[in-house]
Structures are given as C-alpha cells and as structure tokens.
C-alpha cells in the first residue's frame, strides 16, 4: 500500500458523539480462575517449583492480575508453588485484604514490608518468614518483577526487586536456581498478552473513560484557562490513573515540575495533554491557535511537515494491522510510511497495555512475535521533528477475531455497540477504513485537532491507498 501525506487533510468535521453511560465490568470468578490456571501451567512448562511475584504500587500489575488488588503504599509478595500452594506476604496495612483476595492463599505477616517506623511486631527476622517452606526449590525459583531485560542483555539473572528480598530468596534456593520469570506474564508468549471477552470488556471502561475525558478537555481549551482547569477535566470519578496526568502549556518541566500547575494557556502555546486509566490512555499535543496565520513564521508549514505525515502513519496502522501479522511487519509498516530518520520517533510504534499503561511491546524491528486475538494495543507513535512542535493522537485498540467479536456481541452488547459506533464514525467521518480485526477501545481514537481553538476542524483521510 502506498500511503502518502497528501491524502491527509484538515477539514470541518463533527467531533465524536459523547459516551456518557459508561459502566465498569468486574472480572468474573471464572476469569480469575482462568488466570491462575494459565500461570500454574506456564510455571510447570518453564520448570519452576516456585514463582515469587513482587509488588509495589507502581509495579504491581502482575500481582494484581491474580489477586485483584494492589498493596497501595506497601510492598508485597505473592508466592505460588507448582503443587498449588499459595502464600501472601503482606505488611501491616494490607493484612485485612487477605479476606477479599480473588485468589485464596495463606497469609504471612511481614512487618518489613510496612511503612517506615511502623511497629515491627512480631519481631521475626525475614529469614524466618521467607524460608524453605515458602520458597520451594526442588526446581527453579522464578522471580517476577515488572521489567523485561531484553535487547543485548536478555539476562535471566537480572532482577528488579529490592536487594534484601532477592538476597533472602537466593540464600534459601541457591543462586543457580533463581531466575527472572517476568516473561511468564508479559514476554512474547506471556499469559497477560491476550485477553478473554470478560477482560476486554473490563479494560474497555478505562479506555473509554480516557477518551471521554480527553474529548471534554479538548472542548474546554481556551486562552486564559489554567493547566489545573484542564487537569480537573482529564481526571474522573476518582479512578486511579496508570500514568501521570499531563496538562502542560508552553514551556514544559519548569523547575522540574511534571504536574498541572496554575499556568494559564496563551495564544500560540504548545499544549500537552495525557490521561490514562486501567485499559487505555489518550494523548494529544495541539497548538493554542485558531488558524495557521497565528503560528510562528518558522512553523507555518506545521501541518505538512508534521501533522499530515503523522496522521497518515496512524491511518496506516489502523487500516493495515491485523491478527497473524509479525511484530516486525508492524514496525516496518510505520518505518515505510513514516521513516524514523525523518520524523524522529524512537520508541516502539505500538505497545501492549492493560492495568499498566505500557506492559510490553512486540513491535520491534526484528520481532517474530505474532499478533494475536485478544491483544490490547496503544497506537503510540511519537514524532520529534527538529524545530517543530509535536503531535499526538495516541489511543487504544483491541485485536479481536470473529469468535471474540461474537462473544462481545452476545455477552457485552453495550460494549459492542460502542465499538461499532466508533468504527462507523471513523469510517464515515474520518474516512479511515479500520481493519476488521481492530476494535476501537475509546471513541477519541484517532480524532485529531491540531489547532486547539478551532473546535470544528480535525484531520481526515482523503485517499484510498494505491498499490
């Protein structure tokens, strides 16, 4: 396919219709049991007698995948044995959660995981708590943190958990038996890389909410409003964000600040907006202008130089990515349409998402990983063209085969109807023919207003690619 930026145009078009009646979908007991069985099966296949899953608030998604909760401000361990035994090692303020955990197990109180200066009672040394009855070492002992050490390292002996915990595990099992097992969850064949129908519906809520709040925020942009004002619109219902909320106008990172401030929007400012919830993120980077004439002289060709090529790449992503494609083929598609050396993107042009914003990515130059039904992606291409402002229309999609789509229709008709309405809008209004394998997890994707003060115009795809 020959995608060219001349087929991208800036036109008067209606925005997506609001989605107000969003409902959370709870993970079922069947799903939680299925998750545990998948992990147990993979443990056995990988020759692990014990799997130790580390958790803190920012690195807890593998733990939460099985337990249904995070330990918030404390550390925690979930320990699984290949014979079915389950142990929770929790600090002072999470002991009460054992009665609510989605996976049943034996509680071990570890005061060492508590906040500084809290009571350390009972005064039991860590080596008596994390001992050979908890660390079963007749085979290998796997440690799952959150980081995949890929690239040239690819080292099973790199660990991203606190040293005092790692040291005790090694003292019990022996250094040779302890391996990094994070890939069991998020590696190329990891159990978390594909979602069932209940999980798709569960995560759609967060992705749809991010879209809803982004569209409301775009409508709230005016000269004189503050970053605080916009940040208040981006965040909704007290739901936990899986990434720092960004509302930054003009010069970013003043005095190292990364949060919305009292700073007010001015004509001509650059603006960065990002909000993410469990299941999806939305990001935009419009300019605070009405028309091109308000741009700086050196940016008068901003649409042709940055926006149209970027929108062309997003269009190609949505029209061409499909189940059965290799990760390297997706990478090469974007490299062909939107060359890296010209447009300055450095990260993977697409990555998996779930409870965390960036779980892992099969989209790499040499990746042989096959894209599968149930994968939940962020269409995330970040251009950096020297001398120009950026642009973004990042959002989430789900790969779904006919079986998964039929399950959604049957079991979650409200979710399915939203997805079909999103497809219709993108096809009929933005003229992008989203591939049949792709479901849009939020209605802001790929709606793009490059000039924030003109709320009636957005990017549209004009052309049918020619071979």
C-alpha angles and dihedrals in degrees: 000000000000109000113184128180091231085078092061116085141175109238145162105265136150118259120242113283114258119265104211106155099070118157131193117242114212120220107251126233087246091057093047091050091047089053092052093047091051091052093047092049092049091048090056093045090052093049097247121151091182133026117196113197114196122207142187127154096273096037104038108104096105089051092046091048088072104025103040093227144070124225089231108205098008136070122247144178131215111198122195127189124205089238091061102263115141128197130188116203106194139167129236101283099045100052089098092060093068089082090056100042115126090221115054118228147142117283122229115185111223109183089187088075092059128099120282116288095006116137113288094205126176090039095220118153116243091241089063092051099042096044139139093284089060097037104054104194108177086115130015122316113223124206119202117195116151107267127091109209097213133155118052094343100053086157122167087200096063113099132187101198129099114288095233090060095043091048092055094048091051091048089057102039103026126248096266094057097050115091138168106258101175090115088068085074107028108012123109091285096026120147092239097055094083127050131206122224094270091051092048090053091044094054094041089073094063094042092048091047091052089052093047093052094044092054091048089049093050088054091050095057113116135144107271100028114119132237085245090059092053093043089054090057094045094055116069142188094347089284116160115257117224092205134030109278110243127206105153125158126190116344112018130214096026106181087355093295114156099174133082112276140185089274111131125222116254131196109272096022123140112236130203120196127179134161128168136182132177103299103023154008136217124204133180135175109191128164119243096241137106099216142004093263089069092060122099111267091249090055100046090111092049093121094053095037101046118356102050095046090047093049089049090056092050089049091051090049093053096043100042110032112099146157112285094032116128120239090241091054091057090048092050092048091059092041089055096046098035109022114216095220091055101040100034102228112156108174129070111292091232136009141187121264137187129134087347123053095236113027101163138304134239089185104103135130095256100025115141092185112128118227109239140194111273096035113137112210140186112217091222119168114156114195123197111188111182113251095011137094117253131249134211142180097164116167144142136274136176126219108224131173123212093271094053092045091051090050090053091050091051103038103029108025094163091055091045093049091052090051092050091048089052091051091050093051094049091047100042100034107027094030094228114141100214111210115259090241092059125085118188110232093198135025097233092070116130099354107130129187107181093182106052099198094057101072096175098064133068141156118288132185110235106179142067106226115246125216 
